[in-house]
Amino acid sequence: MSNEWEIDNLPNRLTMFRVILIPIIVFSMFSVLVNYEWARQHTKLLNYVAAWTFVAASITDFLDGFIARRKNIVTVFGSFLDPIADKFLVISALIMLLAMNRVNVLVVLILVLREMYITALRLLAIEKGLSVPVGALGKWKTATQMVGVPLLMAYDVPWGIDMPLIGTILIYLASIFSLYSAVEYSLGLVGKIQKIRKEKKRKKNIEDVSEPTT
């Protein structure tokens, strides 16, 4: 197990690499959006650069978590930077897709506000010393989002595969899953808080009964 204050380890390097990839994605999409002469000539290339860079960033997200769990590497720096990097990646991508009119504004609002809401709940859970695992719907939300976003970035129809249509369907599914997973997470947290309150009340009642009368 590594020192909790360690910074230079493989999971943290992968996380920092993911942060470095975000400007590449934003620049590629912004170049297409502003539509100046060079970008018009290389729109397809820029779309694919953004899409494949997003895929690479998503892979690093999986790898740093996998390696950290496998080698039991838990650090303060990684615990802070990893979720921040994930949110920067997804939110910046969604905002650029919205600016390019490739995704509905309501979908972006749902996905972004859900991230903010879940972050607030997790901070509350940490403060109370609680651990609420991610449910199946949360995993489905992440999966559909991580596939839908690069398809909308590529925005191409290679070999008859309609990437914009598939990406749109997946991102709508991600928004639906995000709403249900937020409810699922909220209920799980509330359930744990109620369980703790009942346990404390039960212990107090036992203590009251066991106290000797004078």
C-alpha positions as CSV (number, residue, x, y, z in Angstrom):
1,M,0.0,0.0,0.0
2,S,1.4,3.4,-1.0
3,N,1.7,6.5,1.3
4,E,-1.6,8.4,1.2
5,W,0.3,11.7,0.5
6,E,2.2,10.2,-2.5
7,I,1.6,12.0,-5.8
8,D,4.0,10.2,-8.3
9,N,2.4,6.8,-8.9
10,L,0.8,5.2,-12.0
11,P,-2.9,5.9,-11.3
12,N,-2.1,9.6,-10.6
13,R,0.0,9.8,-13.8
14,L,-2.9,8.4,-15.8
15,T,-5.3,10.9,-14.2
16,M,-3.0,13.8,-15.0
17,F,-2.7,12.5,-18.5
18,R,-6.5,12.6,-18.8
19,V,-6.5,16.2,-17.7
20,I,-3.9,17.0,-20.4
21,L,-6.1,15.4,-23.1
22,I,-9.1,17.7,-22.3
23,P,-7.7,20.8,-24.0
24,I,-7.0,18.8,-27.1
25,I,-10.7,17.7,-27.2
26,V,-11.9,21.3,-26.6
27,F,-9.5,22.8,-29.2
28,S,-10.5,20.3,-31.9
29,M,-14.2,20.8,-31.4
30,F,-13.8,24.6,-31.1
31,S,-11.9,24.7,-34.4
32,V,-14.9,23.0,-36.1
33,L,-17.3,25.3,-34.3
34,V,-15.6,28.6,-35.4
35,N,-15.4,27.2,-38.9
36,Y,-12.4,29.1,-40.2
37,E,-10.9,28.1,-43.5
38,W,-8.4,25.5,-42.3
39,A,-11.0,23.9,-40.0
40,R,-13.5,23.7,-42.9
41,Q,-10.9,21.7,-44.9
42,H,-10.2,19.3,-42.0
43,T,-13.6,19.1,-40.2
44,K,-13.8,15.3,-40.4
45,L,-10.2,14.9,-39.1
46,L,-10.9,17.3,-36.2
47,N,-14.1,15.5,-35.3
48,Y,-12.2,12.2,-35.2
49,V,-9.3,13.7,-33.2
50,A,-11.8,14.9,-30.6
51,A,-13.6,11.5,-30.6
52,W,-10.6,9.3,-30.3
53,T,-9.0,11.6,-27.7
54,F,-12.1,11.3,-25.6
55,V,-12.0,7.5,-26.0
56,A,-8.3,7.5,-24.8
57,A,-9.2,9.7,-21.8
58,S,-12.1,7.3,-20.9
59,I,-9.7,4.4,-21.1
60,T,-7.3,6.1,-18.7
61,D,-10.2,6.6,-16.4
62,F,-10.9,2.9,-16.3
63,L,-7.2,2.0,-16.0
64,D,-6.3,4.3,-13.1
65,G,-9.2,3.0,-11.1
66,F,-8.4,-0.6,-11.9
67,I,-4.7,-0.2,-11.0
68,A,-5.5,1.7,-7.8
69,R,-7.9,-1.1,-6.7
70,R,-5.6,-3.9,-7.8
71,K,-2.5,-2.5,-6.0
72,N,-4.4,-0.9,-3.2
73,I,-3.1,2.6,-4.0
74,V,-5.2,5.2,-2.2
75,T,-3.8,8.8,-2.1
76,V,-5.2,12.1,-1.1
77,F,-4.1,13.6,-4.4
78,G,-5.7,10.8,-6.5
79,S,-8.9,11.0,-4.4
80,F,-9.2,14.7,-5.2
81,L,-8.0,14.8,-8.8
82,D,-9.7,11.7,-10.2
83,P,-13.3,12.8,-9.8
84,I,-12.4,16.4,-10.8
85,A,-10.8,15.1,-14.0
86,D,-13.8,13.0,-14.9
87,K,-16.2,15.9,-14.5
88,F,-14.0,18.3,-16.4
89,L,-13.8,15.7,-19.2
90,V,-17.5,15.0,-19.5
91,I,-18.8,18.5,-18.8
92,S,-16.5,20.2,-21.3
93,A,-17.4,17.6,-23.9
94,L,-21.1,18.1,-23.4
95,I,-20.8,21.9,-23.5
96,M,-18.9,21.8,-26.8
97,L,-21.5,19.4,-28.2
98,L,-24.2,21.7,-27.2
99,A,-22.5,24.7,-28.8
100,M,-22.2,22.6,-32.0
101,N,-25.9,21.8,-31.8
102,R,-25.3,18.1,-31.6
103,V,-27.0,17.4,-28.3
104,N,-30.2,18.8,-26.8
105,V,-29.8,21.4,-24.1
106,L,-32.2,19.5,-21.8
107,V,-29.9,16.5,-21.9
108,V,-26.9,18.6,-21.0
109,L,-28.7,20.2,-18.1
110,I,-29.8,16.8,-16.8
111,L,-26.3,15.2,-17.0
112,V,-24.4,18.2,-15.7
113,L,-26.8,19.0,-12.8
114,R,-26.9,15.3,-11.9
115,E,-23.1,15.3,-11.6
116,M,-23.3,18.3,-9.3
117,Y,-26.0,16.7,-7.2
118,I,-24.3,13.3,-6.8
119,T,-21.0,15.1,-5.9
120,A,-22.9,17.0,-3.1
121,L,-24.4,13.7,-1.8
122,R,-21.0,12.0,-1.8
123,L,-19.5,14.8,0.2
124,L,-22.3,14.4,2.7
125,A,-21.8,10.7,2.8
126,I,-18.0,11.1,3.4
127,E,-18.7,13.7,6.1
128,K,-21.0,11.2,7.9
129,G,-18.6,8.3,7.3
130,L,-20.9,6.5,5.0
131,S,-20.2,4.5,1.8
132,V,-22.9,4.1,-0.8
133,P,-21.8,2.0,-3.8
134,V,-22.6,3.0,-7.3
135,G,-25.7,1.1,-8.5
136,A,-26.3,-0.7,-11.8
137,L,-28.1,2.3,-13.3
138,G,-25.2,4.5,-12.5
139,K,-22.9,2.1,-14.4
140,W,-25.2,2.0,-17.3
141,K,-25.4,5.8,-17.3
142,T,-21.6,6.0,-17.5
143,A,-21.3,3.3,-20.2
144,T,-24.0,4.9,-22.5
145,Q,-22.5,8.3,-22.0
146,M,-18.9,7.3,-22.7
147,V,-20.0,5.6,-25.9
148,G,-22.6,8.2,-27.0
149,V,-20.3,11.3,-26.5
150,P,-17.5,10.2,-28.9
151,L,-20.0,9.1,-31.5
152,L,-21.5,12.6,-31.5
153,M,-18.0,14.0,-31.7
154,A,-17.1,12.0,-34.7
155,Y,-20.5,12.8,-36.3
156,D,-19.9,10.6,-39.3
157,V,-21.6,7.8,-41.2
158,P,-18.9,5.3,-42.0
159,W,-19.9,2.0,-43.8
160,G,-23.5,3.0,-43.2
161,I,-23.1,3.3,-39.4
162,D,-25.1,6.4,-38.4
163,M,-22.9,7.7,-35.6
164,P,-25.1,10.8,-34.9
165,L,-28.3,8.8,-34.6
166,I,-26.7,6.1,-32.4
167,G,-24.9,8.7,-30.3
168,T,-28.1,10.7,-29.8
169,I,-30.0,7.6,-28.7
170,L,-27.2,6.6,-26.2
171,I,-27.0,10.1,-24.8
172,Y,-30.8,10.2,-24.2
173,L,-30.5,6.9,-22.5
174,A,-27.7,8.2,-20.4
175,S,-29.9,11.1,-19.3
176,I,-32.7,8.7,-18.3
177,F,-30.3,6.4,-16.4
178,S,-28.7,9.5,-14.7
179,L,-32.1,10.5,-13.3
180,Y,-33.0,7.1,-12.0
181,S,-29.5,6.5,-10.6
182,A,-29.6,9.8,-8.8
183,V,-32.9,8.7,-7.2
184,E,-31.3,5.2,-6.4
185,Y,-28.3,6.8,-4.8
186,S,-30.4,9.2,-2.8
187,L,-32.6,6.5,-1.5
188,G,-29.5,4.4,-0.6
189,L,-28.0,7.3,1.3
190,V,-31.2,8.1,3.1
191,G,-31.7,4.4,4.0
192,K,-28.2,4.3,5.6
193,I,-28.8,7.5,7.5
194,Q,-32.2,6.1,8.8
195,K,-30.5,2.9,9.8
196,I,-27.9,4.7,11.8
197,R,-30.5,6.8,13.5
198,K,-32.5,3.8,14.4
199,E,-29.4,2.0,15.7
200,K,-28.5,5.0,17.9
201,K,-32.1,5.3,19.2
202,R,-32.1,1.5,20.0
203,K,-28.8,1.9,21.9
204,K,-30.1,4.9,23.8
205,N,-33.2,3.0,24.8
206,I,-31.1,0.1,26.0
207,E,-28.9,2.4,28.0
208,D,-32.0,4.1,29.5
209,V,-33.5,0.8,30.5
210,S,-30.2,-0.5,32.0
211,E,-29.6,2.6,34.1
212,P,-30.2,1.8,37.8
213,T,-33.1,3.6,39.4
214,T,-32.5,5.6,42.6
